[in-house]
């Protein structure tokens, strides 16, 4: 049994229902996509620094914890490990720290992307994620689209956006099991967190039943 499978078996029962009291959420993505703001939305309060800037704000892995539907969630905000200007030693340090923070329980990766912007640098972002966290990381990944209000302004649902997005983005979404959520980080309502948790629980249940 792999370390990952053993970790999941510690937190699930035979019916495949989530019984863990602790799950790790890792937010990954390029600078400016809204990782820190999304982490704050998940936490339900402002913990991580988030503001408009022409340079990266998050310089090291940071963590904070909360309770959502009786599940203890550790939220891990990360620097942009996909930055081509980042030294390989610094990237390795961030990835190592992130992995160490996730050793205590199941881990869910959120690949944070701007709903209205798909850059050239993001076209191979999943490959780079696999290089850092292993070839099976997509099985534990949810795509988290920020700026959900852009969809509202365009009178477009998330499903309509997914059906009309670029082929390369569709490939990434498909490889991540079509698991997607949209956040509007200017809102503080709990509905967004509920939808996110539903997606996470369904994903973890499926993994346990395999």
C-alpha positions as a LaTeX table, in Angstrom:
\begin{tabular}{lrrr}
\hline
Residue & $x$ (\AA) & $y$ (\AA) & $z$ (\AA) \\
\hline
Unk1 & 0.00 & 0.00 & 0.00 \\
Unk2 & 1.35 & 3.45 & $-0.93$ \\
Unk3 & 1.86 & 6.19 & 1.63 \\
Unk4 & $-1.01$ & 8.11 & 0.02 \\
Unk5 & $-3.42$ & 5.17 & 0.20 \\
Unk6 & $-2.44$ & 4.47 & 3.80 \\
Unk7 & $-3.07$ & 8.12 & 4.66 \\
Unk8 & $-6.56$ & 7.98 & 3.18 \\
Unk9 & $-7.42$ & 4.68 & 4.87 \\
Unk10 & $-6.76$ & 6.29 & 8.23 \\
Unk11 & $-9.56$ & 8.77 & 7.62 \\
Unk12 & $-12.28$ & 6.81 & 5.86 \\
Unk13 & $-14.61$ & 3.94 & 6.75 \\
Unk14 & $-15.72$ & 1.08 & 4.49 \\
Unk15 & $-18.75$ & 2.96 & 3.22 \\
Unk16 & $-16.40$ & 5.49 & 1.64 \\
Unk17 & $-17.71$ & 8.41 & 3.69 \\
Unk18 & $-15.38$ & 11.10 & 4.93 \\
Unk19 & $-14.73$ & 10.68 & 8.65 \\
Unk20 & $-11.50$ & 12.61 & 8.97 \\
Unk21 & $-11.42$ & 15.51 & 11.37 \\
Unk22 & $-8.48$ & 17.00 & 9.47 \\
Unk23 & $-7.82$ & 17.72 & 5.78 \\
Unk24 & $-5.04$ & 19.80 & 4.24 \\
Unk25 & $-5.87$ & 22.32 & 1.51 \\
Unk26 & $-2.93$ & 23.53 & $-0.58$ \\
Unk27 & $-3.49$ & 26.55 & $-2.82$ \\
Unk28 & $-1.17$ & 26.66 & $-5.82$ \\
Unk29 & $-1.03$ & 28.93 & $-8.84$ \\
Unk30 & 0.75 & 31.80 & $-10.50$ \\
Unk31 & 1.13 & 35.23 & $-8.92$ \\
Unk32 & $-1.93$ & 37.42 & $-9.24$ \\
Unk33 & $-4.48$ & 34.62 & $-9.58$ \\
Unk34 & $-5.86$ & 35.16 & $-6.07$ \\
Unk35 & $-4.39$ & 32.34 & $-4.00$ \\
Unk36 & $-4.19$ & 34.32 & $-0.77$ \\
Unk37 & $-7.63$ & 35.90 & $-1.24$ \\
Unk38 & $-9.11$ & 32.45 & $-1.90$ \\
Unk39 & $-7.39$ & 31.07 & 1.18 \\
Unk40 & $-9.00$ & 33.84 & 3.21 \\
Unk41 & $-12.41$ & 33.02 & 1.69 \\
Unk42 & $-12.01$ & 29.38 & 2.72 \\
Unk43 & $-10.99$ & 30.44 & 6.21 \\
Unk44 & $-13.90$ & 32.86 & 6.45 \\
Unk45 & $-11.63$ & 35.68 & 7.61 \\
Unk46 & $-8.62$ & 37.65 & 6.44 \\
Unk47 & $-5.49$ & 35.89 & 7.60 \\
Unk48 & $-3.12$ & 36.07 & 4.63 \\
Unk49 & $-1.96$ & 39.30 & 3.01 \\
Unk50 & $-3.87$ & 39.95 & $-0.21$ \\
Unk51 & $-3.68$ & 43.18 & $-2.20$ \\
Unk52 & $-3.11$ & 44.38 & $-5.78$ \\
Unk53 & 0.60 & 44.34 & $-6.57$ \\
Unk54 & 2.95 & 44.15 & $-9.54$ \\
Unk55 & 5.17 & 41.73 & $-7.63$ \\
Unk56 & 4.48 & 38.56 & $-5.61$ \\
Unk57 & 3.11 & 39.17 & $-2.11$ \\
Unk58 & 3.44 & 35.63 & $-0.69$ \\
Unk59 & 7.12 & 34.76 & $-0.26$ \\
Unk60 & 6.88 & 31.54 & 1.77 \\
Unk61 & 4.37 & 28.83 & 2.64 \\
Unk62 & 1.91 & 29.96 & 5.29 \\
Unk63 & $-0.79$ & 28.04 & 7.12 \\
Unk64 & $-3.96$ & 28.69 & 9.08 \\
Unk65 & $-6.75$ & 26.44 & 10.34 \\
Unk66 & $-10.52$ & 26.47 & 10.53 \\
Unk67 & $-13.56$ & 24.22 & 10.97 \\
Unk68 & $-15.96$ & 23.65 & 8.07 \\
Unk69 & $-18.92$ & 21.30 & 8.59 \\
Unk70 & $-17.19$ & 19.60 & 11.54 \\
Unk71 & $-14.07$ & 18.99 & 9.43 \\
Unk72 & $-10.81$ & 20.50 & 10.59 \\
Unk73 & $-9.20$ & 22.21 & 7.61 \\
Unk74 & $-5.61$ & 23.37 & 7.42 \\
Unk75 & $-5.25$ & 25.94 & 4.63 \\
Unk76 & $-1.77$ & 26.30 & 3.14 \\
Unk77 & $-1.03$ & 29.39 & 1.05 \\
Unk78 & 2.02 & 29.12 & $-1.20$ \\
Unk79 & 4.36 & 31.35 & $-3.21$ \\
Unk80 & 4.33 & 31.11 & $-7.01$ \\
Unk81 & 6.36 & 27.93 & $-7.52$ \\
Unk82 & 5.71 & 28.23 & $-11.27$ \\
Unk83 & 7.66 & 31.49 & $-11.55$ \\
Unk84 & 10.41 & 31.01 & $-14.16$ \\
Unk85 & 12.52 & 33.62 & $-12.36$ \\
Unk86 & 12.43 & 31.63 & $-9.11$ \\
Unk87 & 15.70 & 29.93 & $-8.22$ \\
Unk88 & 15.45 & 26.14 & $-8.36$ \\
Unk89 & 16.74 & 25.92 & $-4.78$ \\
Unk90 & 13.99 & 28.27 & $-3.58$ \\
Unk91 & 11.35 & 26.31 & $-5.49$ \\
Unk92 & 12.57 & 23.03 & $-3.98$ \\
Unk93 & 12.48 & 24.62 & $-0.52$ \\
Unk94 & 8.86 & 25.75 & $-0.96$ \\
Unk95 & 7.74 & 22.37 & $-2.30$ \\
Unk96 & 9.51 & 20.52 & 0.52 \\
Unk97 & 7.91 & 22.74 & 3.14 \\
Unk98 & 4.51 & 22.27 & 1.56 \\
Unk99 & 4.87 & 18.47 & 1.58 \\
Unk100 & 5.95 & 18.52 & 5.23 \\
Unk101 & 2.84 & 20.50 & 6.18 \\
Unk102 & 0.67 & 17.88 & 4.45 \\
Unk103 & 2.11 & 14.84 & 6.21 \\
Unk104 & $-0.57$ & 14.82 & 8.94 \\
Unk105 & $-3.55$ & 13.85 & 6.79 \\
Unk106 & $-5.30$ & 13.81 & 3.41 \\
Unk107 & $-4.22$ & 16.59 & 1.07 \\
Unk108 & $-6.28$ & 18.42 & $-1.54$ \\
Unk109 & $-4.54$ & 20.67 & $-4.06$ \\
Unk110 & $-6.36$ & 23.71 & $-5.43$ \\
Unk111 & $-4.96$ & 24.99 & $-8.70$ \\
Unk112 & $-5.99$ & 28.64 & $-8.60$ \\
Unk113 & $-6.64$ & 30.33 & $-11.94$ \\
Unk114 & $-8.21$ & 33.63 & $-13.02$ \\
Unk115 & $-11.52$ & 32.85 & $-14.76$ \\
Unk116 & $-11.02$ & 35.62 & $-17.31$ \\
Unk117 & $-7.37$ & 35.01 & $-18.07$ \\
Unk118 & $-5.56$ & 31.87 & $-19.28$ \\
Unk119 & $-1.91$ & 32.75 & $-19.88$ \\
Unk120 & 0.80 & 31.07 & $-21.94$ \\
Unk121 & 2.55 & 30.24 & $-18.67$ \\
Unk122 & $-0.48$ & 28.27 & $-17.51$ \\
Unk123 & $-0.69$ & 26.06 & $-20.58$ \\
Unk124 & 1.73 & 23.54 & $-19.07$ \\
Unk125 & 1.01 & 24.31 & $-15.43$ \\
Unk126 & $-0.30$ & 20.82 & $-14.69$ \\
Unk127 & 2.88 & 19.23 & $-16.02$ \\
Unk128 & 4.92 & 21.47 & $-13.76$ \\
Unk129 & 2.64 & 20.61 & $-10.85$ \\
Unk130 & 3.19 & 16.88 & $-11.53$ \\
Unk131 & 6.94 & 17.41 & $-11.66$ \\
Unk132 & 6.86 & 18.94 & $-8.17$ \\
Unk133 & 4.22 & 16.77 & $-6.46$ \\
Unk134 & 4.13 & 13.53 & $-8.45$ \\
Unk135 & 2.36 & 12.14 & $-11.51$ \\
Unk136 & $-0.86$ & 11.37 & $-9.60$ \\
Unk137 & $-1.33$ & 14.86 & $-8.15$ \\
Unk138 & $-4.17$ & 15.57 & $-10.61$ \\
Unk139 & $-6.23$ & 12.91 & $-8.80$ \\
Unk140 & $-6.16$ & 15.16 & $-5.73$ \\
Unk141 & $-6.59$ & 18.47 & $-7.54$ \\
Unk142 & $-9.54$ & 20.85 & $-7.84$ \\
Unk143 & $-9.45$ & 23.83 & $-10.22$ \\
Unk144 & $-10.42$ & 26.96 & $-8.30$ \\
Unk145 & $-11.39$ & 29.82 & $-10.61$ \\
Unk146 & $-11.27$ & 33.29 & $-9.06$ \\
Unk147 & $-13.13$ & 36.42 & $-10.19$ \\
Unk148 & $-16.41$ & 34.56 & $-10.35$ \\
Unk149 & $-18.11$ & 37.95 & $-10.57$ \\
Unk150 & $-16.75$ & 38.21 & $-14.14$ \\
Unk151 & $-19.04$ & 35.31 & $-15.02$ \\
Unk152 & $-21.99$ & 37.07 & $-13.41$ \\
Unk153 & $-21.29$ & 40.25 & $-15.37$ \\
Unk154 & $-21.17$ & 38.21 & $-18.58$ \\
Unk155 & $-24.41$ & 36.45 & $-17.54$ \\
Unk156 & $-22.59$ & 33.15 & $-17.90$ \\
Unk157 & $-22.68$ & 30.11 & $-15.62$ \\
Unk158 & $-19.55$ & 28.19 & $-14.65$ \\
Unk159 & $-20.76$ & 25.28 & $-16.78$ \\
Unk160 & $-21.14$ & 27.54 & $-19.82$ \\
Unk161 & $-17.66$ & 28.91 & $-19.27$ \\
Unk162 & $-16.18$ & 25.41 & $-19.02$ \\
Unk163 & $-17.89$ & 24.36 & $-22.24$ \\
Unk164 & $-16.51$ & 27.35 & $-24.14$ \\
Unk165 & $-12.99$ & 27.64 & $-22.71$ \\
Unk166 & $-9.74$ & 27.03 & $-24.62$ \\
Unk167 & $-8.90$ & 23.43 & $-25.60$ \\
Unk168 & $-5.69$ & 23.43 & $-23.53$ \\
Unk169 & $-7.59$ & 24.56 & $-20.45$ \\
Unk170 & $-10.21$ & 21.89 & $-21.12$ \\
Unk171 & $-7.41$ & 19.29 & $-21.11$ \\
Unk172 & $-6.22$ & 20.46 & $-17.70$ \\
Unk173 & $-9.76$ & 20.43 & $-16.31$ \\
Unk174 & $-10.45$ & 16.95 & $-17.71$ \\
Unk175 & $-7.25$ & 15.55 & $-16.22$ \\
Unk176 & $-8.35$ & 16.92 & $-12.84$ \\
Unk177 & $-11.61$ & 14.97 & $-13.09$ \\
Unk178 & $-13.66$ & 18.02 & $-14.16$ \\
Unk179 & $-13.56$ & 19.23 & $-10.56$ \\
Unk180 & $-14.03$ & 23.00 & $-10.67$ \\
Unk181 & $-15.36$ & 25.69 & $-8.36$ \\
Unk182 & $-15.67$ & 29.45 & $-8.85$ \\
Unk183 & $-14.94$ & 31.98 & $-6.12$ \\
Unk184 & $-15.83$ & 35.63 & $-5.82$ \\
Unk185 & $-13.44$ & 36.62 & $-3.08$ \\
Unk186 & $-15.16$ & 39.95 & $-2.43$ \\
Unk187 & $-18.07$ & 37.98 & $-0.97$ \\
Unk188 & $-17.98$ & 36.58 & 2.56 \\
Unk189 & $-21.00$ & 34.25 & 2.32 \\
Unk190 & $-20.63$ & 30.60 & 3.26 \\
Unk191 & $-22.24$ & 29.22 & 0.08 \\
Unk192 & $-18.91$ & 29.23 & $-1.76$ \\
Unk193 & $-17.26$ & 27.23 & 1.01 \\
Unk194 & $-20.16$ & 24.77 & 1.01 \\
Unk195 & $-19.78$ & 24.11 & $-2.72$ \\
Unk196 & $-16.04$ & 23.72 & $-2.33$ \\
Unk197 & $-16.43$ & 21.23 & 0.52 \\
Unk198 & $-18.99$ & 19.22 & $-1.48$ \\
Unk199 & $-16.47$ & 18.94 & $-4.32$ \\
Unk200 & $-13.69$ & 17.91 & $-1.93$ \\
Unk201 & $-15.76$ & 15.25 & $-0.16$ \\
Unk202 & $-16.95$ & 13.73 & $-3.45$ \\
Unk203 & $-13.37$ & 13.58 & $-4.68$ \\
Unk204 & $-12.05$ & 11.93 & $-1.53$ \\
Unk205 & $-14.93$ & 9.45 & $-1.45$ \\
Unk206 & $-14.19$ & 8.41 & $-5.04$ \\
Unk207 & $-10.50$ & 7.94 & $-4.25$ \\
Unk208 & $-11.32$ & 5.71 & $-1.27$ \\
Unk209 & $-13.72$ & 3.52 & $-3.28$ \\
Unk210 & $-11.11$ & 2.68 & $-5.94$ \\
\hline
\end{tabular}
